[in-house]
Amino acid sequence: MQTAADLKNLLTRIDRRGYPAYKDTRESYQFPDYVLSIDHVQGDPFAAPSKLSIHIPGKQAGFPPALYRTPCQRVALQDALTRRFGHQASQASFQAKGSGHSGLIAVSRCGQEVLERTACTLDPKNGDLVLRLEVGFPANGRTINARELEKILFELLPRYAAASLFYRNLDARQLQAVADLAEDQQYIRTILPQLGLCAFVANGSILPRASGVSSLPLKGAIPFQSPSELEVTLNLPHRGALTGMGIQRGVTLIVGGGYHGKSTLLQALELGVYPHIAGDGREYVITDPTAVKIRAEDGRSIRNTDISLFINDLPNGKDTVHFTTEDASGSTSQAANVVESLEAGASLLLMDEDTSATNFMVRDALMQQVIHRDMEPITPFLERVRELYDQHGISTILVAGSSGAYFHPADCVIQMDRYVPHDITARAKEAARAFPLPDAPLQPARAPAFDRRPKPSPAFQGGERVKLKTLGRDSVCLNRETIDLRSVEQLTDSEQLTALGYCLLYAQKHLMDGRRTLRQIANALEQLLETQGLSALCESRSGIPFLARPRRQEMLACFNRYRDLNL
């Protein structure tokens, strides 16, 4: 390891030389309060910025162990520090002048959700802190401007680090509030099964978002208020008594007129699998952590999936126990999405009628009279939703606006009226008696077979370097293969997609051997992330990329949409 003085001397020597001379800076340097590591140097000023990391010993950082005593508190603290450093850096980014990315200073851009990231990691054993960032090394054209880089490394970064990464310089009460909120949120998540609940929405929550492109809370929105029949009061470790709507396990229907808040409530429940920051409005919207949003997904790839729970006796004789297609229909894709979610361990399905295939969801009495059951290969979800819960313990929360058929199997019916929920279960059940469902016998379904054992794709067996590229929150590209993830709606950050790409790469190289099932592969990946962290996925020579941890449900969703999956 070299000293900060060595780095300053090096910058003086390479000033005004060709840009490749910046490669000589790749090293670790001891600064007064931390070690600065230059992990990867960009090839030219227009390439992806250089990757740096700041390493602070636990004694220097000084964060009390009580702030990161549990995993949820540690992740929340890391998130808070990343946000604070990012706020500092954003105010002064590009102060250093030059061409291309010169002067850029950036860390992960955190949204409203609190995610485990590689951007900031704190070792729970000794409190050692690492912050990873990107810096655009300044240049005039393609000539090194070392004086501007010296300003970044010796003036700006020390200032931002001092203001963001040392406990002695931070507001202790704010940090304690972050830890307390994380522990309260985890407490709710832990106690839900004991209370027979699959979700909780606190009174006073703000569910609507500012716009379709902003996840900030809508100003002036109506605060959530639970129907009295569904109210539950929880005693949290730090906040104390908190009252809100508890959604019981089973089949729950959310109904109401258009624009009255049905989908808004469902969207809040979708993202309730993640903790949220204070001030988001959804801090205490907590959902079963295995919940999966299900939708139709025309055109997706399906590999060797047992969809016979819903689809049988196709006219073309295609096998639905080992169903494979490159271009799924709305009904077959939604059937596969349900079965794959069960394979991923989901115990709660979330659905919106607006994004579902109509023929998968329901067939009314008139249609069944005209087209007899023997002529229809699809068993609609309506006829399986009750069985999924009674036989397999899989709950469903469904938004419906046009079909009342689901009143029959529903345990609870919630009506949204101008963003205010009302429990109308008794009224809905009474009305449903006048519209009985066809009394046609339905054979109990065989449980789907979850024994898919992927082998490594030939694309990964040549030892060649695989190019990975993330396209926002839409897709991940591995070489020339694009994995379309637009319909995996609970992905909330592009860094999760990058992590999914690395999960697939790791699984192809180390886990997909034809012996392990997809479930076992997901278990192995989760164990790896729990014990070694996200950085264990990477074998990169250019530093650890910015990653955010996905759930096992999204891991398997990614694998299932990979068209080269060798099943």
Stockholm file with secondary structure:
# STOCKHOLM 1.0

chainA/1-567         MQTAADLKNLLTRIDRRGYPAYKDTRESYQFPDYVLSIDHVQGDPFAAPSKLSIHIPGKQAGFPPALYRTPCQRVALQDALTRRFGHQASQASFQAKGSGHSGLIAVSRCGQEVLERTACTLDPKNGDLVLRLEVGFPANGRTINARELEKILFELLPRYAAASLFYRNLDARQLQAVADLAEDQQYIRTILPQLGLCAFVANGSILPRASGVSSLPLKGAIPFQSPSELEVTLNLPHRGALTGMGIQRGVTLIVGGGYHGKSTLLQALELGVYPHIAGDGREYVITDPTAVKIRAEDGRSIRNTDISLFINDLPNGKDTVHFTTEDASGSTSQAANVVESLEAGASLLLMDEDTSATNFMVRDALMQQVIHRDMEPITPFLERVRELYDQHGISTILVAGSSGAYFHPADCVIQMDRYVPHDITARAKEAARAFPLPDAPLQPARAPAFDRRPKPSPAFQGGERVKLKTLGRDSVCLNRETIDLRSVEQLTDSEQLTALGYCLLYAQKHLMDGRRTLRQIANALEQLLETQGLSALCESRSGIPFLARPRRQEMLACFNRYRDLNL
#=GR chainA/1-567 SS CEEHHHHHHHHHHHTTSBGGGGGGGCSEEECSSSEEEEEECCSSTTSSCEEEEEEECHHHHCCCGGGGSSHHHHHHHHHHHHHHHHHHHHHHTTCSCCSTTTTCEECCCCCSBCCCBSSEEECTTTCCEEEEEEECCCEETTEECHHHHHHIIIIIHHHHHHHHSCGGGSCHHHHHHHHHHHHHHHHHHHHTGGGTEEEEEETTCCCCEEETTEEEECTTCCCCCCCGGGEEEEEETTTEEEEEEEEESSEEEEECSTTSSHHHHHHHHHGGGSCBCTTSSCTTEEECTTCEEECCCTTCCEEEECCTTTBCCCTTCCCSSSEEESSCCHHHHHHHHHHHHHHTTCSEEEEEGGGSCHHHHCCCHHHHHHSCGGGCCBCCGGGTHHHHHHHHCCEEEEECSSCCGGGTTCSEEEEEETTEEEECHHHHHHHHTTSCCCCCCCCCCCCCCCCCCCBCCGGGSSCCCCCEEEETTTEEEETTEEEECTTCTTCCCHHHHHHHHHHHHHHHHHTCSSSSCHHHHHHHHHHHHHHHCGGGGCCCSSCCCCCBCCCHHHHHHHHHTCTTCBC
#=GC SS_cons         CEEHHHHHHHHHHHTTSBGGGGGGGCSEEECSSSEEEEEECCSSTTSSCEEEEEEECHHHHCCCGGGGSSHHHHHHHHHHHHHHHHHHHHHHTTCSCCSTTTTCEECCCCCSBCCCBSSEEECTTTCCEEEEEEECCCEETTEECHHHHHHIIIIIHHHHHHHHSCGGGSCHHHHHHHHHHHHHHHHHHHHTGGGTEEEEEETTCCCCEEETTEEEECTTCCCCCCCGGGEEEEEETTTEEEEEEEEESSEEEEECSTTSSHHHHHHHHHGGGSCBCTTSSCTTEEECTTCEEECCCTTCCEEEECCTTTBCCCTTCCCSSSEEESSCCHHHHHHHHHHHHHHTTCSEEEEEGGGSCHHHHCCCHHHHHHSCGGGCCBCCGGGTHHHHHHHHCCEEEEECSSCCGGGTTCSEEEEEETTEEEECHHHHHHHHTTSCCCCCCCCCCCCCCCCCCCBCCGGGSSCCCCCEEEETTTEEEETTEEEECTTCTTCCCHHHHHHHHHHHHHHHHHTCSSSSCHHHHHHHHHHHHHHHCGGGGCCCSSCCCCCBCCCHHHHHHHHHTCTTCBC
//
